[in-house]
Amino acid sequence: MVLEKGLAGGMLREAPQIENFPGEKRITGEELAEKLKEHALQYVSVREGEEVLEVRRLPQGFEARTGRNSYQTSAVIFCTGTSRRKLGLPREEEFLGRGLSYCAICDGPLFRGKRVAVVGGGNSAVMEAIHLRELGCEVFLIHRRSELRAEEHLQRRLEGVNLKLNRVVEGILGKNSVEGLRLLNTRSGEREELPVEGVFVAVGEIPNTSLAVPLGVRLREDGYISVDAAQRTSVPGVYAAGDVTGGARQIVVACSQGAVAALSAFEDLKSPYWKREAQKPS
């Protein structure tokens, strides 16, 4: 069974274009998520809109509790992904939905033809800037370093996007909605105001590990779930796959890790690896 708090696919649905998934030259994240869900539904139950509130150990196996029901299971695979990191600015929460967004594919059409800023320098930020430009927006891409971190093939598509490098956002300007940003030049120390009607934040992600930690699952130093080559965590019977394990956060990698985790769980339920390890001669 797959328990999903929102729509199946998570942040995959927010990708405006995907060009590196095998078998698909170009596809939107929403289209790919639907294809994957329809395929999965041939074999398992996918329960959308049913958020898991707690996972706890039982004498035999585990229990996953949701707002609707509780489920007992012999193995758990965490594919909880990541959440978008915030800027941590005063009034940031206040402006959410009033010109500030963390998802250009979700809210971009509301800013069609307007002047907007994207904050970040990685793949997500560049993809959002390209998407907004294609919607007819005048786009400013703000990054704190002198070079973007995004892959080269994405950077080559930034024609028409205004780059604001070596800048950090110090504040959001406006009364009832976003009217601009206050920027600090990290090299010169000069400050400037950039008039915009919208700002899209894409400054990284935080692994969603709150369900795994109470079980005793070990995390890496960077906060992602630590797994071995078989996607096993430090807790027997608990596995993890996808972005919540860090590394190359790509869709094809998440799919592959999910397959490995499922195979490991299947094998371990037949013959638990912790028992096999104990039986090995020293």
VMD Tcl script that draws the C-alpha trace (Angstrom):
set ca {
  {0.00 0.00 0.00}
  {1.15 3.54 -0.79}
  {0.05 6.24 1.67}
  {0.35 9.77 0.25}
  {-0.60 12.96 2.09}
  {-1.32 14.85 -1.14}
  {-1.41 13.78 -4.77}
  {0.87 10.93 -5.78}
  {4.16 12.26 -7.09}
  {4.83 14.97 -4.53}
  {7.26 17.62 -5.75}
  {7.56 15.79 -9.08}
  {4.25 17.41 -10.02}
  {5.81 20.85 -9.71}
  {8.42 20.30 -12.44}
  {7.42 22.34 -15.53}
  {9.49 20.16 -17.88}
  {11.41 16.89 -17.54}
  {13.86 15.92 -20.26}
  {16.01 13.27 -18.56}
  {13.56 10.49 -17.72}
  {14.14 7.33 -19.82}
  {11.58 6.88 -22.56}
  {10.26 10.46 -22.39}
  {11.92 13.12 -24.53}
  {9.94 15.89 -22.84}
  {7.09 15.65 -20.35}
  {5.66 17.74 -17.53}
  {6.03 16.55 -13.96}
  {2.27 16.28 -13.56}
  {1.95 14.08 -16.66}
  {4.77 11.80 -15.53}
  {3.33 11.53 -12.01}
  {-0.03 10.46 -13.44}
  {1.62 7.84 -15.66}
  {3.56 6.40 -12.74}
  {0.46 6.36 -10.53}
  {-1.69 4.63 -13.17}
  {1.00 1.99 -13.57}
  {1.28 1.45 -9.82}
  {-2.50 1.13 -9.44}
  {-2.38 -2.10 -11.44}
  {-0.55 -3.73 -8.53}
  {-1.11 -1.80 -5.30}
  {-3.52 0.52 -3.52}
  {-2.48 4.20 -3.73}
  {-4.25 6.22 -1.04}
  {-3.98 9.91 -1.89}
  {-4.88 12.59 0.62}
  {-4.15 10.26 3.54}
  {-1.25 11.71 5.49}
  {0.71 9.43 7.81}
  {0.82 11.02 11.26}
  {2.94 8.42 13.05}
  {4.83 5.20 12.43}
  {5.60 3.09 15.48}
  {7.13 -0.28 16.19}
  {5.03 -3.25 17.24}
  {6.27 -6.53 18.77}
  {5.98 -7.88 15.22}
  {6.33 -5.24 12.51}
  {5.04 -1.68 12.49}
  {1.89 0.41 12.62}
  {1.26 3.45 10.41}
  {-1.42 5.78 11.76}
  {-3.22 8.26 9.52}
  {-6.10 10.65 10.11}
  {-8.46 7.97 8.81}
  {-7.13 4.61 9.89}
  {-4.17 2.62 11.16}
  {-2.32 -0.06 9.22}
  {-0.14 -2.88 10.46}
  {2.72 -3.92 8.23}
  {5.87 -6.02 8.27}
  {8.05 -3.45 6.50}
  {8.10 0.28 5.89}
  {9.73 2.15 3.00}
  {10.11 5.89 3.54}
  {9.82 7.81 0.26}
  {8.96 11.06 2.00}
  {11.13 13.29 -0.18}
  {11.97 16.86 0.75}
  {10.29 20.18 1.44}
  {11.29 23.55 0.05}
  {13.60 25.63 2.21}
  {12.42 29.13 3.13}
  {14.39 32.38 3.14}
  {13.71 33.05 6.80}
  {12.85 36.71 6.23}
  {10.52 38.90 8.28}
  {6.98 38.87 6.85}
  {7.78 35.89 4.60}
  {4.76 33.94 5.89}
  {2.62 37.06 5.62}
  {3.36 37.44 1.89}
  {2.74 33.76 1.07}
  {-0.06 33.76 -1.49}
  {0.23 37.53 -1.84}
  {3.03 37.58 -4.36}
  {5.35 35.05 -2.72}
  {5.39 31.42 -3.83}
  {7.54 28.31 -3.57}
  {6.24 26.77 -6.79}
  {6.32 28.45 -10.19}
  {4.47 25.61 -11.93}
  {1.62 26.00 -9.41}
  {1.36 29.78 -9.24}
  {3.23 31.03 -12.32}
  {0.12 31.52 -14.49}
  {-1.12 34.10 -11.96}
  {1.88 36.29 -12.86}
  {1.69 35.98 -16.63}
  {3.24 39.07 -18.20}
  {4.36 40.53 -14.88}
  {7.76 41.38 -13.41}
  {8.94 38.62 -11.06}
  {12.05 37.37 -9.27}
  {13.32 33.84 -8.66}
  {15.68 33.37 -5.70}
  {18.21 30.53 -6.01}
  {20.93 29.18 -8.25}
  {20.35 25.45 -8.60}
  {18.44 23.35 -11.12}
  {15.05 24.10 -9.55}
  {15.61 27.86 -9.58}
  {16.76 27.91 -13.20}
  {13.88 25.69 -14.34}
  {11.41 27.99 -12.59}
  {13.00 31.06 -14.19}
  {12.72 29.46 -17.65}
  {9.10 28.49 -17.01}
  {8.17 32.00 -15.91}
  {9.93 33.53 -18.92}
  {7.90 31.24 -21.19}
  {4.75 32.56 -19.49}
  {5.72 36.03 -20.68}
  {7.11 37.30 -17.38}
  {10.06 39.65 -17.05}
  {12.25 37.47 -14.86}
  {15.13 38.30 -12.50}
  {17.19 35.39 -11.17}
  {18.86 36.27 -7.85}
  {21.77 34.17 -6.57}
  {24.16 34.83 -3.71}
  {27.24 33.53 -5.53}
  {29.06 34.67 -8.67}
  {28.14 31.48 -10.57}
  {24.97 29.41 -10.77}
  {25.00 25.82 -9.50}
  {22.52 24.56 -12.11}
  {23.52 22.07 -14.78}
  {25.11 23.63 -17.87}
  {22.38 22.55 -20.28}
  {19.82 24.42 -18.17}
  {21.94 27.55 -17.91}
  {22.17 27.68 -21.71}
  {18.38 28.17 -21.81}
  {18.41 31.31 -19.65}
  {18.38 33.73 -22.57}
  {16.06 36.60 -21.73}
  {16.38 36.09 -17.95}
  {18.05 38.92 -16.04}
  {20.79 37.61 -13.73}
  {21.38 39.26 -10.37}
  {24.49 37.46 -9.10}
  {26.31 38.12 -5.81}
  {23.01 39.28 -4.28}
  {21.09 38.16 -1.22}
  {17.54 39.12 -0.36}
  {17.41 41.15 2.84}
  {13.73 41.95 2.82}
  {10.42 41.82 0.99}
  {8.80 45.17 0.22}
  {5.10 45.90 0.03}
  {2.01 46.70 2.07}
  {-0.62 44.06 1.35}
  {1.26 42.20 -1.39}
  {4.78 41.92 -2.81}
  {5.94 45.15 -4.42}
  {9.69 44.57 -4.49}
  {12.80 43.13 -2.85}
  {15.64 44.73 -0.94}
  {18.93 43.23 -2.11}
  {22.46 43.32 -0.70}
  {25.45 43.06 -3.05}
  {27.75 40.60 -1.26}
  {30.84 41.99 -3.01}
  {30.36 45.74 -2.88}
  {28.14 45.91 0.20}
  {25.73 48.17 -1.69}
  {21.97 47.83 -1.27}
  {19.31 48.21 -3.93}
  {15.58 47.85 -4.32}
  {14.21 45.67 -7.12}
  {10.55 46.37 -8.00}
  {8.72 43.08 -8.68}
  {5.15 41.86 -8.32}
  {6.07 38.31 -7.47}
  {8.92 36.34 -5.93}
  {9.51 32.60 -6.25}
  {11.79 30.99 -3.67}
  {13.96 28.03 -4.81}
  {16.87 27.94 -2.36}
  {17.12 24.26 -1.63}
  {15.27 21.52 0.16}
  {14.95 19.96 3.63}
  {14.60 16.15 3.95}
  {11.27 15.03 5.42}
  {12.50 12.70 8.18}
  {10.06 13.48 11.02}
  {8.32 10.09 10.72}
  {11.55 8.11 10.55}
  {13.50 9.71 13.41}
  {11.21 8.48 16.25}
  {11.82 4.92 15.05}
  {15.55 5.38 15.66}
  {16.51 5.62 11.98}
  {20.04 6.99 11.68}
  {20.53 10.21 9.71}
  {23.62 11.41 7.84}
  {25.43 14.56 8.93}
  {23.48 16.57 6.34}
  {20.14 15.39 7.73}
  {19.22 12.84 5.05}
  {18.37 9.22 5.93}
  {21.41 6.95 5.93}
  {20.95 3.79 3.85}
  {23.18 0.97 2.62}
  {23.42 -0.36 -0.94}
  {20.18 -2.30 -0.41}
  {18.33 0.85 0.77}
  {18.17 -0.54 4.32}
  {18.20 1.93 7.20}
  {19.72 1.36 10.64}
  {16.39 -0.12 11.81}
  {15.58 -3.69 10.64}
  {12.47 -3.72 8.48}
  {12.72 -0.03 7.63}
  {13.93 1.15 4.22}
  {14.23 4.50 2.46}
  {14.42 5.62 -1.15}
  {14.43 8.77 -3.23}
  {15.25 12.35 -2.30}
  {14.96 11.72 1.46}
  {18.23 9.77 1.19}
  {20.12 12.65 -0.46}
  {22.68 12.08 -3.20}
  {21.69 12.65 -6.84}
  {18.13 13.85 -6.40}
  {16.81 12.80 -9.79}
  {13.56 11.03 -10.68}
  {15.24 8.08 -12.35}
  {17.42 7.59 -9.26}
  {14.39 7.68 -6.96}
  {12.62 5.07 -9.10}
  {15.69 2.84 -9.06}
  {16.12 3.16 -5.30}
  {12.45 2.38 -4.80}
  {12.85 -0.83 -6.79}
  {15.92 -1.83 -4.75}
  {14.11 -1.07 -1.48}
  {11.09 -3.15 -2.51}
  {13.26 -6.09 -3.53}
  {15.23 -5.88 -0.29}
  {12.04 -5.78 1.78}
  {10.67 -8.78 -0.10}
  {13.86 -10.78 0.41}
  {14.18 -9.80 4.07}
  {10.61 -10.81 4.86}
  {11.40 -14.30 3.56}
  {14.77 -14.47 5.26}
  {15.62 -11.49 7.52}
  {19.11 -10.22 6.80}
  {19.77 -9.49 10.48}
  {19.30 -13.21 11.17}
  {21.45 -14.16 8.20}
  {24.22 -11.88 9.47}
  {24.03 -13.41 12.94}
  {24.44 -16.90 11.48}
  {27.64 -16.06 9.57}
  {30.81 -17.56 11.06}
  {33.01 -14.98 12.78}
}
mol new
graphics top color blue
foreach p $ca { graphics top sphere $p radius 0.5 }
foreach p [lrange $ca 0 end-1] q [lrange $ca 1 end] { graphics top cylinder $p $q radius 0.2 }
display resetview
